[in-house]
Amino acid sequence: MPSTLIRSFHYRPDDAELDILFVTGRRYVYHDVPPSAAAEFRAASSKGRHFNAHVRGRYRFTFCEQT
């Protein structure tokens, strides 16, 4: 999954949370993300482009402090 914006991600279906770690080291958890939206994100050829168009600004999120 090479991306210039996103280092890694994980979807937790039981909580409907999409956990995204950006290349900057910042980590955000997006809440109430439906399984279909997570599947589309996973299948996207450009994770960064898909994130900007379909995730950013659409779901409530929590910033997780860096450790």
N, C-alpha and C positions, 0 to 999 in steps of 0.2 A: 504494500500500500504506500508507494512513494507519494508524498505530498509536500508542497512547500509551506503549507499552513498547518496541517494536522499531523502530529506524531503518532497518535494512536487513539483508539476509541473502544468503548465497550457498552453494550446495551443490556440492561437488566429488565427483562420483560415483566417480572413479578411486580416491579416498582414503576414500570414505564419510564425509566430514566436512561438517558443517553449521556454517558460520561466521556468527555472529549479532552484529551491532552494536546495542547498546541505546541508547535515547535519552539515557542518562546518559553515553554516551561509552565505556562498558566494552564490550570485545569478548571473546567466548568462542567457542572452536571445540569442537564436540561431535563425538566420535569414534564410529566404528562405527555410524553412522546409516544404516539401509537405505534404498534408493531409494524404497520405498513410503512410509516415514515422512516423507521429505523432500517427496514429492509431496503428501501429506496436509497438511503444514505450508504448502506453497506455495498450496494450494487453500483453506485455511481463511479464512473471512471475518474472523475476529478472530485475528490472529497472536499477540497476547499471551495470550489465553485458551487457544488451542491449545498454545502453548509451555508454559504452566503446567500444563496437564492431560496433555500427551503427551511433552514433551521434558525439562523440568526434573526432575532426580532419576532419570532413566531411562538417561541416557547419560553415559559418562565424558567429562570436558571439560578443556580447558586455558584458563586465563585469559591473555589477551594484553595485555601492558603497553600503556598509552596512550602515544602519541607526541606 
